[in-house]
């Protein structure tokens, strides 16, 4: 198996095991708009970010190892895939921050009434 196939397998596994579940939890948090749903989404997002950092480290090691078979074009593809995942998690973090503010305002308003 060549280097790029190994890397793409790792990226696909990350997508299935971390990215999609994180998006689903964030969507659930927005639907429910409860502190518990928000907390669950935030905790999972934090773990997904840590997992992505480990994935990026693993990919870098695979690319740099002796005998790596990755071409420059494949390296760009991998870099773009990782950048898309990073941007997605950054956007998700921003959206969950907005939701946290929304929930806090809701609870603050209900306490002052």
Steps between C-alpha positions, in 0.01 A plus 500: 500500500646836409527798732207699362261205533604458864450870565162514326387197701595686820319815385187303410507328839533839672209632297279204594603476866546865596389755240152373418407422863620848602284663234202289612546603863530865403180477298326334794624777730354764270168315480472443874662827614569355844813532710540122515484458122742789456741353754492161329572660162781712644663206675486289186635788291794535736577129464460525120752785491748294701443202269558724196827623648609137543391423144703791366806380692455147367461625143816711531694197624370282218595759239848550646587135555759333286343329203194729490329473162292818510520730199481880522147493357391245758662705775294802392184287503576377852585852617169628361306220670662580835442874450131440428466298820681771698278774356189296569594459866589869529161596356328251726674647804383848398144377452499327839634818660211690343260239632651530848439876491146441375427253780657727762289793382188284511568387856599850611182645353284235667663569839432873479132453422 
